């Protein structure tokens, strides 16, 4: 992958050490032949391979730590998903239980209402029969 118009590979895709080594070697060869660009005050002999290698190690450590952080976040996210899923399941179970309890109570209330209405009707009939009997006795006297 090229990052600019200089036709050099600047990416770590593929074999990173050979890409960087080649790039540094080419610059070193340019310096030796005098064809390259020279920056005053820049010491080429300070072993740029070590600097680039250290930078690569630092970048790899950064990527590794970021990947570890992402794994931790994904683990936490999965735990939160599981917790919310179990909470939703528990809530649905409670709702269904309450609905069953409500249906049972309503059925029991209807039965009690029907029983009391029948008892009232029966009692009313007995009251009327007793009143009729009382009226007949009064007629006899």
OpenMM code with the backbone's topology and positions (N, CA, C; nanometers):
from openmm import Vec3, app, unit

residues = "UNK UNK UNK UNK UNK UNK UNK UNK UNK UNK UNK UNK UNK UNK UNK UNK UNK UNK UNK UNK UNK UNK UNK UNK UNK UNK UNK UNK UNK UNK UNK UNK UNK UNK UNK UNK UNK UNK UNK UNK UNK UNK UNK UNK UNK UNK UNK UNK UNK UNK UNK UNK UNK UNK UNK UNK UNK UNK UNK UNK UNK UNK UNK UNK UNK UNK UNK UNK UNK UNK UNK UNK UNK UNK UNK UNK UNK UNK UNK UNK UNK UNK UNK UNK UNK UNK UNK UNK UNK UNK UNK UNK UNK UNK UNK UNK UNK UNK UNK UNK UNK UNK UNK UNK UNK UNK UNK UNK UNK UNK UNK UNK UNK UNK UNK UNK UNK UNK UNK UNK UNK UNK UNK UNK UNK UNK UNK UNK UNK UNK UNK UNK UNK UNK UNK UNK UNK UNK UNK UNK UNK".split()
positions = [
    Vec3(0.0849, -0.1173, 0.0000),
    Vec3(0.0000, 0.0000, 0.0000),
    Vec3(0.0887, 0.1225, 0.0000),
    Vec3(0.0616, 0.2185, -0.0828),
    Vec3(0.1405, 0.3397, -0.0901),
    Vec3(0.0669, 0.4530, -0.0201),
    Vec3(0.1414, 0.5334, 0.0534),
    Vec3(0.0772, 0.6394, 0.1290),
    Vec3(0.0888, 0.7739, 0.0581),
    Vec3(0.1782, 0.7847, -0.0386),
    Vec3(0.1960, 0.9132, -0.1066),
    Vec3(0.2467, 0.8876, -0.2477),
    Vec3(0.2944, 0.9895, -0.3140),
    Vec3(0.3404, 0.9758, -0.4524),
    Vec3(0.4858, 0.9306, -0.4635),
    Vec3(0.5480, 0.8961, -0.3529),
    Vec3(0.6897, 0.8616, -0.3572),
    Vec3(0.7135, 0.7159, -0.3938),
    Vec3(0.6110, 0.6397, -0.4097),
    Vec3(0.6138, 0.4983, -0.4477),
    Vec3(0.6876, 0.4101, -0.3474),
    Vec3(0.6952, 0.4525, -0.2225),
    Vec3(0.7534, 0.3672, -0.1195),
    Vec3(0.6406, 0.3028, -0.0414),
    Vec3(0.6689, 0.1867, 0.0123),
    Vec3(0.5673, 0.1206, 0.0926),
    Vec3(0.5812, 0.1694, 0.2350),
    Vec3(0.4737, 0.2234, 0.2877),
    Vec3(0.4753, 0.2802, 0.4224),
    Vec3(0.3868, 0.2027, 0.5177),
    Vec3(0.3336, 0.0926, 0.4735),
    Vec3(0.2396, 0.0172, 0.5553),
    Vec3(0.3092, -0.1018, 0.6175),
    Vec3(0.2530, -0.1515, 0.7250),
    Vec3(0.3062, -0.2706, 0.7900),
    Vec3(0.2349, -0.3955, 0.7424),
    Vec3(0.1632, -0.3883, 0.6298),
    Vec3(0.0920, -0.5030, 0.5757),
    Vec3(0.1937, -0.5994, 0.5165),
    Vec3(0.1705, -0.7258, 0.5380),
    Vec3(0.2607, -0.8261, 0.4832),
    Vec3(0.3683, -0.8584, 0.5842),
    Vec3(0.4967, -0.8510, 0.5434),
    Vec3(0.6093, -0.8785, 0.6316),
    Vec3(0.6675, -0.7454, 0.6759),
    Vec3(0.6383, -0.6982, 0.7946),
    Vec3(0.6762, -0.5637, 0.8336),
    Vec3(0.8263, -0.5427, 0.8419),
    Vec3(0.9016, -0.6400, 0.8894),
    Vec3(1.0443, -0.6164, 0.9068),
    Vec3(1.1155, -0.6016, 0.7733),
    Vec3(1.0780, -0.6783, 0.6720),
    Vec3(1.1454, -0.6679, 0.5430),
    Vec3(1.1107, -0.5370, 0.4749),
    Vec3(0.9883, -0.4879, 0.4914),
    Vec3(0.9488, -0.3607, 0.4301),
    Vec3(1.0296, -0.2472, 0.4885),
    Vec3(1.0395, -0.2430, 0.6192),
    Vec3(1.1135, -0.1337, 0.6839),
    Vec3(1.2622, -0.1486, 0.6593),
    Vec3(1.3147, -0.2686, 0.6615),
    Vec3(1.4564, -0.2900, 0.6387),
    Vec3(1.4950, -0.2449, 0.4989),
    Vec3(1.4110, -0.2801, 0.4014),
    Vec3(1.4380, -0.2408, 0.2643),
    Vec3(1.4386, -0.0885, 0.2511),
    Vec3(1.3419, -0.0238, 0.3133),
    Vec3(1.3310, 0.1210, 0.3055),
    Vec3(1.4538, 0.1875, 0.3675),
    Vec3(1.4973, 0.1396, 0.4834),
    Vec3(1.6145, 0.1970, 0.5498),
    Vec3(1.7389, 0.1677, 0.4698),
    Vec3(1.7520, 0.0476, 0.4182),
    Vec3(1.8707, 0.0096, 0.3408),
    Vec3(1.8831, 0.0966, 0.2166),
    Vec3(1.7701, 0.1215, 0.1491),
    Vec3(1.7727, 0.2040, 0.0295),
    Vec3(1.8206, 0.3446, 0.0643),
    Vec3(1.7742, 0.3989, 0.1742),
    Vec3(1.8166, 0.5330, 0.2145),
    Vec3(1.9637, 0.5344, 0.2511),
    Vec3(2.0106, 0.4297, 0.3153),
    Vec3(2.1505, 0.4205, 0.3502),
    Vec3(2.2361, 0.4137, 0.2237),
    Vec3(2.1917, 0.3308, 0.1277),
    Vec3(2.2656, 0.3207, 0.0005),
    Vec3(2.2668, 0.4547, -0.0723),
    Vec3(2.1594, 0.5287, -0.0702),
    Vec3(2.1552, 0.6602, -0.1340),
    Vec3(2.2533, 0.7559, -0.0681),
    Vec3(2.2634, 0.7452, 0.0637),
    Vec3(2.3558, 0.8321, 0.1352),
    Vec3(2.4991, 0.7986, 0.0998),
    Vec3(2.5308, 0.6692, 0.0924),
    Vec3(2.6670, 0.6243, 0.0600),
    Vec3(2.7092, 0.6716, -0.0793),
    Vec3(2.6193, 0.6647, -0.1757),
    Vec3(2.6545, 0.7032, -0.3124),
    Vec3(2.6464, 0.8547, -0.3318),
    Vec3(2.5888, 0.9248, -0.2387),
    Vec3(2.5784, 1.0692, -0.2500),
    Vec3(2.4608, 1.1148, -0.3333),
    Vec3(2.3748, 1.0253, -0.3748),
    Vec3(2.2605, 1.0597, -0.4585),
    Vec3(2.1391, 1.1014, -0.3764),
    Vec3(2.1394, 1.0725, -0.2495),
    Vec3(2.0199, 1.0941, -0.1680),
    Vec3(2.0100, 1.2353, -0.1136),
    Vec3(1.9058, 1.2566, -0.0440),
    Vec3(1.8780, 1.3837, 0.0201),
    Vec3(1.9471, 1.3837, 0.1548),
    Vec3(2.0256, 1.4867, 0.1829),
    Vec3(2.1005, 1.4919, 0.3074),
    Vec3(2.0432, 1.6014, 0.3966),
    Vec3(2.0183, 1.5662, 0.5240),
    Vec3(1.9692, 1.6630, 0.6209),
    Vec3(2.0837, 1.6948, 0.7154),
    Vec3(2.1243, 1.8210, 0.7244),
    Vec3(2.2343, 1.8575, 0.8150),
    Vec3(2.1939, 1.8323, 0.9609),
    Vec3(2.2850, 1.7774, 1.0387),
    Vec3(2.2580, 1.7492, 1.1789),
    Vec3(2.1938, 1.6141, 1.2022),
    Vec3(2.1602, 1.5445, 1.0947),
    Vec3(2.0982, 1.4129, 1.1088),
    Vec3(2.2067, 1.3079, 1.0969),
    Vec3(2.2246, 1.2305, 1.2011),
    Vec3(2.3275, 1.1271, 1.2036),
    Vec3(2.2685, 0.9968, 1.1533),
    Vec3(2.3051, 0.9599, 1.0305),
    Vec3(2.2527, 0.8386, 0.9707),
    Vec3(2.3113, 0.7144, 1.0351),
    Vec3(2.4268, 0.7302, 1.0972),
    Vec3(2.4945, 0.6144, 1.1545),
    Vec3(2.4455, 0.5816, 1.2961),
    Vec3(2.3378, 0.6424, 1.3394),
    Vec3(2.2851, 0.6147, 1.4737),
    Vec3(2.1952, 0.4913, 1.4727),
    Vec3(2.2125, 0.4123, 1.3718),
    Vec3(2.1416, 0.2853, 1.3576),
    Vec3(1.9907, 0.3072, 1.3505),
    Vec3(1.9420, 0.3553, 1.2377),
    Vec3(1.7986, 0.3797, 1.2234),
    Vec3(1.7155, 0.2517, 1.2301),
    Vec3(1.7800, 0.1374, 1.2021),
    Vec3(1.7052, 0.0117, 1.2107),
    Vec3(1.6547, -0.0108, 1.3537),
    Vec3(1.7338, 0.0211, 1.4520),
    Vec3(1.6949, 0.0029, 1.5912),
    Vec3(1.5799, 0.0974, 1.6252),
    Vec3(1.5857, 0.2212, 1.5769),
    Vec3(1.4787, 0.3167, 1.6048),
    Vec3(1.3473, 0.2691, 1.5426),
    Vec3(1.3555, 0.2244, 1.4193),
    Vec3(1.2348, 0.1772, 1.3521),
    Vec3(1.1844, 0.0506, 1.4199),
    Vec3(1.2770, -0.0368, 1.4584),
    Vec3(1.2367, -0.1589, 1.5263),
    Vec3(1.1694, -0.1264, 1.6591),
    Vec3(1.2271, -0.0309, 1.7336),
    Vec3(1.1659, 0.0113, 1.8600),
    Vec3(1.0287, 0.0721, 1.8358),
    Vec3(1.0176, 0.1492, 1.7291),
    Vec3(0.8884, 0.2094, 1.6964),
    Vec3(0.7867, 0.1013, 1.6598),
    Vec3(0.8320, 0.0010, 1.5847),
    Vec3(0.7428, -0.1100, 1.5490),
    Vec3(0.6983, -0.1853, 1.6741),
    Vec3(0.7913, -0.2080, 1.7647),
    Vec3(0.7570, -0.2772, 1.8886),
    Vec3(0.6560, -0.1945, 1.9676),
    Vec3(0.6789, -0.0631, 1.9741),
    Vec3(0.5865, 0.0240, 2.0466),
    Vec3(0.4484, 0.0223, 1.9813),
    Vec3(0.4466, 0.0266, 1.8478),
    Vec3(0.3180, 0.0220, 1.7780),
    Vec3(0.2484, -0.1120, 1.8005),
    Vec3(0.3245, -0.2205, 1.7963),
    Vec3(0.2650, -0.3522, 1.8200),
    Vec3(0.2098, -0.3625, 1.9626),
    Vec3(0.2851, -0.3071, 2.0592),
    Vec3(0.2371, -0.3082, 2.1982),
    Vec3(0.1095, -0.2255, 2.2107),
    Vec3(0.1050, -0.1125, 2.1429),
    Vec3(-0.0145, -0.0283, 2.1468),
    Vec3(-0.1333, -0.1025, 2.0869),
    Vec3(-0.1118, -0.1648, 1.9708),
    Vec3(-0.2195, -0.2409, 1.9065),
    Vec3(-0.2636, -0.3557, 1.9968),
    Vec3(-0.1654, -0.4234, 2.0567),
    Vec3(-0.1979, -0.5351, 2.1459),
    Vec3(-0.2792, -0.4880, 2.2658),
    Vec3(-0.2391, -0.3763, 2.3259),
    Vec3(-0.3143, -0.3265, 2.4418),
    Vec3(-0.4537, -0.2794, 2.4009),
    Vec3(-0.4660, -0.2196, 2.2828),
    Vec3(-0.5977, -0.1783, 2.2356),
    Vec3(-0.6855, -0.2997, 2.2059),
    Vec3(-0.6279, -0.4045, 2.1500),
    Vec3(-0.7045, -0.5262, 2.1254),
    Vec3(-0.7484, -0.5900, 2.2562),
    Vec3(-0.6612, -0.5871, 2.3565),
    Vec3(-0.6982, -0.6411, 2.4879),
    Vec3(-0.8118, -0.5585, 2.5480),
    Vec3(-0.8026, -0.4260, 2.5339),
    Vec3(-0.9099, -0.3398, 2.5852),
    Vec3(-1.0407, -0.3682, 2.5120),
    Vec3(-1.0332, -0.3904, 2.3806),
    Vec3(-1.1539, -0.4224, 2.3042),
    Vec3(-1.2122, -0.5558, 2.3489),
    Vec3(-1.1250, -0.6547, 2.3733),
    Vec3(-1.1741, -0.7844, 2.4220),
    Vec3(-1.2440, -0.7675, 2.5561),
    Vec3(-1.1833, -0.6877, 2.6441),
    Vec3(-1.2454, -0.6630, 2.7747),
    Vec3(-1.3800, -0.5949, 2.7589),
    Vec3(-1.3867, -0.4969, 2.6685),
    Vec3(-1.5138, -0.4271, 2.6462),
    Vec3(-1.6191, -0.5203, 2.5869),
    Vec3(-1.5773, -0.6064, 2.4931),
    Vec3(-1.6716, -0.7026, 2.4359),
    Vec3(-1.7197, -0.8013, 2.5426),
    Vec3(-1.6290, -0.8428, 2.6307),
    Vec3(-1.6675, -0.9327, 2.7398),
    Vec3(-1.7683, -0.8648, 2.8311),
    Vec3(-1.7403, -0.7382, 2.8660),
    Vec3(-1.8327, -0.6628, 2.9505),
    Vec3(-1.9672, -0.6438, 2.8812),
    Vec3(-1.9636, -0.6145, 2.7511),
    Vec3(-2.0866, -0.5984, 2.6748),
    Vec3(-2.1677, -0.7280, 2.6751),
    Vec3(-2.1005, -0.8407, 2.6564),
    Vec3(-2.1694, -0.9703, 2.6557),
    Vec3(-2.2303, -0.9998, 2.7932),
    Vec3(-2.1575, -0.9639, 2.8996),
    Vec3(-2.2114, -0.9825, 3.0344),
    Vec3(-2.3358, -0.8964, 3.0549),
    Vec3(-2.3306, -0.7724, 3.0074),
    Vec3(-2.4462, -0.6833, 3.0188),
    Vec3(-2.5643, -0.7366, 2.9378),
    Vec3(-2.5356, -0.7892, 2.8193),
    Vec3(-2.6424, -0.8472, 2.7371),
    Vec3(-2.7062, -0.9660, 2.8080),
    Vec3(-2.6218, -1.0521, 2.8653),
    Vec3(-2.6738, -1.1683, 2.9374),
    Vec3(-2.7565, -1.1247, 3.0581),
    Vec3(-2.7070, -1.0231, 3.1292),
    Vec3(-2.7802, -0.9752, 3.2466),
    Vec3(-2.9150, -0.9167, 3.2063),
    Vec3(-2.9164, -0.8366, 3.1001),
    Vec3(-3.0434, -0.7778, 3.0570),
    Vec3(-3.1377, -0.8846, 3.0025),
    Vec3(-3.0816, -0.9845, 2.9357),
    Vec3(-3.1646, -1.0938, 2.8849),
    Vec3(-3.2272, -1.1718, 2.9993),
    Vec3(-3.1485, -1.2034, 3.1005),
    Vec3(-3.2040, -1.2781, 3.2143),
    Vec3(-3.3042, -1.1919, 3.2908),
    Vec3(-3.2783, -1.0601, 3.3005),
    Vec3(-3.3740, -0.9720, 3.3673),
    Vec3(-3.5052, -0.9667, 3.2893),
    Vec3(-3.4971, -0.9621, 3.1577),
    Vec3(-3.6180, -0.9602, 3.0751),
    Vec3(-3.6943, -1.0920, 3.0888),
    Vec3(-3.6218, -1.2027, 3.0907),
    Vec3(-3.6851, -1.3332, 3.1072),
    Vec3(-3.7531, -1.3426, 3.2435),
    Vec3(-3.6839, -1.2934, 3.3453),
    Vec3(-3.7412, -1.2950, 3.4800),
    Vec3(-3.8650, -1.2062, 3.4879),
    Vec3(-3.8598, -1.0903, 3.4240),
    Vec3(-3.9755, -0.9999, 3.4231),
    Vec3(-4.0938, -1.0646, 3.3513),
    Vec3(-4.0673, -1.1296, 3.2383),
    Vec3(-4.1753, -1.1968, 3.1656),
    Vec3(-4.2353, -1.3092, 3.2498),
    Vec3(-4.1522, -1.3836, 3.3206),
    Vec3(-4.2026, -1.4904, 3.4081),
    Vec3(-4.2914, -1.4318, 3.5166),
    Vec3(-4.2493, -1.3202, 3.5745),
    Vec3(-4.3291, -1.2557, 3.6791),
    Vec3(-4.4611, -1.2053, 3.6223),
    Vec3(-4.4582, -1.1472, 3.5030),
    Vec3(-4.5816, -1.0984, 3.4385),
    Vec3(-4.6781, -1.2143, 3.4151),
    Vec3(-4.6271, -1.3256, 3.3620),
    Vec3(-4.7122, -1.4425, 3.3369),
    Vec3(-4.7697, -1.4981, 3.4669),
    Vec3(-4.6879, -1.5021, 3.5724),
    Vec3(-4.7367, -1.5504, 3.7021),
    Vec3(-4.8470, -1.4584, 3.7539),
    Vec3(-4.8257, -1.3274, 3.7447),
    Vec3(-4.9279, -1.2333, 3.7908),
    Vec3(-5.0563, -1.2455, 3.7097),
    Vec3(-5.0429, -1.2682, 3.5795),
    Vec3(-5.1619, -1.2861, 3.4962),
    Vec3(-5.2387, -1.4127, 3.5366),
    Vec3(-5.1650, -1.5215, 3.5645),
    Vec3(-5.2304, -1.6449, 3.6104),
    Vec3(-5.3002, -1.6217, 3.7440),
    Vec3(-5.2307, -1.5549, 3.8362),
    Vec3(-5.2912, -1.5265, 3.9666),
    Vec3(-5.4164, -1.4406, 3.9512),
    Vec3(-5.4104, -1.3413, 3.8655),
    Vec3(-5.5254, -1.2535, 3.8420),
    Vec3(-5.6432, -1.3342, 3.7858),
    Vec3(-5.6150, -1.4218, 3.6894),
    Vec3(-5.7215, -1.5037, 3.6302),
    Vec3(-5.7844, -1.5948, 3.7357),
    Vec3(-5.7014, -1.6530, 3.8228),
    Vec3(-5.7541, -1.7389, 3.9291),
    Vec3(-5.8426, -1.6593, 4.0253),
    Vec3(-5.7970, -1.5401, 4.0634),
    Vec3(-5.8741, -1.4560, 4.1560),
    Vec3(-6.0051, -1.4119, 4.0918),
    Vec3(-5.9994, -1.3751, 3.9637),
    Vec3(-6.1232, -1.3350, 3.8947),
    Vec3(-6.2217, -1.4510, 3.8873),
    Vec3(-6.1717, -1.5709, 3.8587),
    Vec3(-6.2597, -1.6872, 3.8508),
    Vec3(-6.3213, -1.7160, 3.9884),
    Vec3(-6.2393, -1.7083, 4.0917),
    Vec3(-6.2899, -1.7304, 4.2270),
    Vec3(-6.3933, -1.6237, 4.2646),
    Vec3(-6.3693, -1.4990, 4.2265),
    Vec3(-6.4646, -1.3908, 4.2556),
    Vec3(-6.5968, -1.4146, 4.1833),
    Vec3(-6.5913, -1.4596, 4.0581),
    Vec3(-6.7150, -1.4895, 3.9841),
    Vec3(-6.7926, -1.6029, 4.0507),
    Vec3(-6.7205, -1.7053, 4.0965),
    Vec3(-6.7872, -1.8171, 4.1637),
    Vec3(-6.8535, -1.7711, 4.2939),
    Vec3(-6.7823, -1.6889, 4.3711),
    Vec3(-6.8403, -1.6389, 4.4955),
    Vec3(-6.9611, -1.5494, 4.4691),
    Vec3(-6.9526, -1.4672, 4.3661),
    Vec3(-7.0651, -1.3802, 4.3301),
    Vec3(-7.1859, -1.4654, 4.2917),
    Vec3(-7.1632, -1.5664, 4.2071),
    Vec3(-7.2717, -1.6548, 4.1653),
    Vec3(-7.3315, -1.7271, 4.2860),
    Vec3(-7.2464, -1.7742, 4.3770),
    Vec3(-7.2927, -1.8439, 4.4966),
    Vec3(-7.3778, -1.7505, 4.5839),
    Vec3(-7.3294, -1.6273, 4.6058),
    Vec3(-7.4059, -1.5334, 4.6891),
    Vec3(-7.5377, -1.4943, 4.6228),
    Vec3(-7.5361, -1.4777, 4.4898),
    Vec3(-7.6623, -1.4446, 4.4204),
    Vec3(-7.7626, -1.5592, 4.4331),
    Vec3(-7.7166, -1.6826, 4.4190),
    Vec3(-7.8061, -1.7980, 4.4334),
    Vec3(-7.8587, -1.8096, 4.5766),
    Vec3(-7.7682, -1.7847, 4.6725),
    Vec3(-7.8104, -1.7915, 4.8129),
    Vec3(-7.9133, -1.6824, 4.8425),
    Vec3(-7.8881, -1.5607, 4.7879),
    Vec3(-7.9853, -1.4518, 4.8089),
    Vec3(-8.1204, -1.4876, 4.7462),
    Vec3(-8.1166, -1.5451, 4.6285),
    Vec3(-8.2416, -1.5839, 4.5624),
    Vec3(-8.3139, -1.6909, 4.6452),
    Vec3(-8.2392, -1.7872, 4.6955),
    Vec3(-8.2980, -1.8929, 4.7773),
    Vec3(-8.3565, -1.8348, 4.9067),
    Vec3(-8.2771, -1.7479, 4.9711),
    Vec3(-8.3256, -1.6845, 5.0952),
    Vec3(-8.4505, -1.6004, 5.0688),
    Vec3(-8.4515, -1.5314, 4.9565),
    Vec3(-8.5685, -1.4493, 4.9213),
    Vec3(-8.6930, -1.5369, 4.9041),
    Vec3(-8.6733, -1.6522, 4.8408),
    Vec3(-8.7867, -1.7449, 4.8248),
    Vec3(-8.8349, -1.7954, 4.9610),
    Vec3(-8.7454, -1.8267, 5.0507),
    Vec3(-8.7852, -1.8735, 5.1837),
    Vec3(-8.8566, -1.7630, 5.2611),
    Vec3(-8.8073, -1.6391, 5.2487),
    Vec3(-8.8738, -1.5257, 5.3159),
    Vec3(-9.0158, -1.5114, 5.2632),
    Vec3(-9.0319, -1.5206, 5.1333),
    Vec3(-9.1659, -1.5091, 5.0748),
    Vec3(-9.2553, -1.6241, 5.1209),
    Vec3(-9.2003, -1.7434, 5.1291),
    Vec3(-9.2790, -1.8592, 5.1752),
    Vec3(-9.3196, -1.8395, 5.3205),
    Vec3(-9.2265, -1.7910, 5.4021),
    Vec3(-9.2594, -1.7670, 5.5424),
    Vec3(-9.3617, -1.6536, 5.5579),
    Vec3(-9.3489, -1.5508, 5.4783),
    Vec3(-9.4466, -1.4413, 5.4834),
    Vec3(-9.5850, -1.4913, 5.4407),
    Vec3(-9.5878, -1.5762, 5.3403),
    Vec3(-9.7141, -1.6345, 5.2945),
    Vec3(-9.7759, -1.7208, 5.4045),
    Vec3(-9.6920, -1.8011, 5.4689),
    Vec3(-9.7395, -1.8849, 5.5779),
    Vec3(-9.7908, -1.7981, 5.6947),
    Vec3(-9.7204, -1.6917, 5.7255),
    Vec3(-9.7613, -1.6014, 5.8328),
    Vec3(-9.8950, -1.5340, 5.7980),
    Vec3(-9.9103, -1.4974, 5.6724),
    Vec3(-10.0343, -1.4334, 5.6298),
    Vec3(-10.1518, -1.5306, 5.6446),
    Vec3(-10.1297, -1.6581, 5.6064),
    Vec3(-10.2363, -1.7577, 5.6194),
    Vec3(-10.2722, -1.7801, 5.7659),
    Vec3(-10.1771, -1.7816, 5.8554),
    Vec3(-10.2065, -1.8008, 5.9973),
    Vec3(-10.2857, -1.6822, 6.0508),
    Vec3(-10.2505, -1.5667, 6.0073),
    Vec3(-10.3243, -1.4486, 6.0518),
    Vec3(-10.4662, -1.4525, 6.0003),
    Vec3(-10.4850, -1.5075, 5.8845),
    Vec3(-10.6188, -1.5200, 5.8289),
    Vec3(-10.7023, -1.6186, 5.9096),
    Vec3(-10.6373, -1.7206, 5.9586),
    Vec3(-10.7084, -1.8221, 6.0358),
    Vec3(-10.7488, -1.7622, 6.1726),
    Vec3(-10.6759, -1.6821, 6.2280),
    Vec3(-10.7082, -1.6238, 6.3568),
    Vec3(-10.8077, -1.5168, 6.3352),
] * unit.nanometer
topology = app.Topology()
chain = topology.addChain("A")
for resn in residues:
    res = topology.addResidue(resn, chain)
    for name in ("N", "CA", "C"):
        topology.addAtom(name, app.Element.getBySymbol(name[0]), res)
